[in-house]
Amino acid sequence: MNTSVQRIPCTVITGFLGAGKTTLIRNLIENAGGRKLAVIVNEFGDVGIDGEILRGCGVENCSEEDIVELANGCICCTVADDFVPALDKILSRGTQVDHILIETSGLALPKQLVQAFQWPAVRNRVTVDSVVAVVDGPALAAGEVTGDRNALEQQRAADESIDHEDPVEEVFEDQVACADLIVLSKSDLLDDAARRRAEAAVAEHLPRAVKIVAVANGRIDAGAVLGLGLAVEDDIENRKTHHDDEEDHEHDDFDSFVIELPAIASPEELARKVASAAEAENVLRLKGFAHVEGKPMRLLVQAVGPRVSHHYDRAWEAGEEKATRLVVIGLKGLDRAAVERLLAA
């Protein structure tokens, strides 16, 4: 008897900061085709912004209890301490789960996570259905792996000891190397020529035949992502990455912190301040929620470099604190005080 039939399939969704992982997962939750889903969210930062976004879905097939957040660091570095207990929490519940989605942080190397599925305590309960890498279409079309490469190039130029590709480039290549499916996000911002450039940039790092699917706003048929049945843990050693010879890896190249602000006057004004801070202080990524004066709705704010988007995602709940909390991510040495001044100005 094939025991894989009895194991719950897990889809590992990886991708760089701001690529669109959470948007994709939200779409999968809302269009799961009757599957009962659970989600493990690996948040890079001190507050679970991504988990809050997903909880805003409000769909029956994925309740608040089915979303488990890991806020103690990169999932691939804390598999034993965080991932396995999270898995235990999901599997010990009385309700049946048909599929588990695992969102890694933007800095995670998926190979270490998939290797954990070989552990005896894990292997007999779950299997890696597939690894999906979400990549930023407009950035790749422009020759970058992120929406704000200037900050990384400035760091390289200032440090004469750097004689290799920067860590972010290596993370991107490792994520693509482990993928069974590439989701090219934000395709609505690409014309045909730009889309071909972005696809070519990804294909350059694909050692095997892997399909690249262009999507807008995370919309993709759940059947194209879930239920692939690839048992990736059995093949992961064949997927070569930059970090194959390392025991572990460090994320000392990055800083992350949370900024709390009072209620804001308008979304447009906040967006202007976020873009200004990103330009002036080389902020790579910002995401969070804001309380807009006089508005009953919560404002979701996301930025990749100076590119800022915002929309009202749901009403503030009764008894919920109306607050403005923003997670800021940048390279090591990011000037927190300067960012706070620009956002609070």
Secondary structure, DSSP 8 states (H G I E B T S, - for coil): --GGGTSEEEEEEEE-TTSSHHHHHHHHHHT-TT--EEEEEE-SSSS-HHHHHHHTT--TTS-GGGEEEE-SS-TTT-IIIIIHHHHHHHHTSSS--SEEEEE--TT--HHHHHHHTTSHHHHTTEEEEEEEEEEEHHHHHTT-SSS--HHHHHHHHH-TT--S--HHHHHHHHHHHT-SEEEEE-GGG--HHHHHHHHHHHHTT-SS--EEEE-STT---GGGTS-----GGGTGGGS--TTTT-S----TTEEEEEEEE--BS-HHHHHHHHHHHHHHHTEEEEEEEEEBTT-SEEEEEEEETTEEEEEEEEE--TT----EEEEEEEETT--HHHHHHHHH-
